[in-house]
């Protein structure tokens, strides 16, 4: 149903913060790029409600916040992030981008499959993703210094707009 991979710059919990990261029973998985600034406070709140943590990573806070608050977990996060969360029970993928749009999240659909990455070059690692320029988005770049989401410089690649959540 889904495949997730992650290349990580290890800063918090170098030994235990590998991603994608599951919950205890492997029904919720998360991969994210960014930083959750209030993860210590959230961790304490979640532990007080009975959640058990296996790592010291800010990544694990996302998994447990989703378990506790459902899709409203995003409202609890203070940070810069692009999140991909797979809920195996609900059979849904949740893609989320921080409110300010500091961390990008790109996606493309190829042969009926949704591909996503926090960098366009991650999508281009898949040989079926077309590499065609989008003249309209390029005009935006020359006018506004950036393509206006959901557009990107590439015709078949879109950006999740800042502060948005996509459910697949």
FENRA-V795231 format. One record per backbone hydrogen bond with DSSP energy under -0.5 kcal/mol. NH is the residue of the N-H (numbers start at 1). CO is the residue of the C=O. If there is no record, write none. Layout:
BEGIN
nh:NH co:CO
nh:NH co:CO
END
This chain:
BEGIN
nh:8 co:6
nh:10 co:8
nh:11 co:9
nh:17 co:13
nh:20 co:30
nh:21 co:30
nh:23 co:28
nh:26 co:23
nh:29 co:86
nh:30 co:21
nh:31 co:84
nh:33 co:82
nh:35 co:80
nh:37 co:35
nh:37 co:78
nh:38 co:78
nh:39 co:36
nh:42 co:38
nh:43 co:39
nh:44 co:40
nh:45 co:41
nh:46 co:42
nh:47 co:43
nh:48 co:44
nh:49 co:45
nh:50 co:47
nh:51 co:46
nh:61 co:57
nh:62 co:58
nh:62 co:59
nh:63 co:59
nh:64 co:60
nh:65 co:61
nh:66 co:62
nh:67 co:63
nh:68 co:64
nh:69 co:65
nh:70 co:66
nh:72 co:69
nh:73 co:70
nh:74 co:71
nh:75 co:72
nh:76 co:72
nh:76 co:73
nh:77 co:73
nh:77 co:74
nh:79 co:77
nh:80 co:35
nh:82 co:33
nh:83 co:96
nh:84 co:31
nh:85 co:94
nh:86 co:29
nh:87 co:85
nh:87 co:92
nh:88 co:27
nh:88 co:86
nh:89 co:27
nh:91 co:87
nh:92 co:87
nh:94 co:85
nh:95 co:93
nh:95 co:166
nh:96 co:83
nh:97 co:164
nh:98 co:81
nh:101 co:98
nh:104 co:102
nh:106 co:117
nh:107 co:158
nh:108 co:115
nh:110 co:108
nh:110 co:113
nh:113 co:110
nh:115 co:108
nh:115 co:113
nh:117 co:106
nh:122 co:119
nh:123 co:119
nh:123 co:120
nh:124 co:120
nh:125 co:121
nh:126 co:123
nh:127 co:125
nh:129 co:126
nh:130 co:128
nh:134 co:153
nh:135 co:133
nh:138 co:134
nh:139 co:135
nh:140 co:136
nh:141 co:137
nh:142 co:138
nh:143 co:139
nh:144 co:140
nh:145 co:140
nh:145 co:141
nh:146 co:140
nh:149 co:147
nh:151 co:148
nh:155 co:132
nh:157 co:154
nh:158 co:107
nh:159 co:150
nh:160 co:105
nh:163 co:98
nh:164 co:161
nh:166 co:95
nh:168 co:93
nh:168 co:166
END
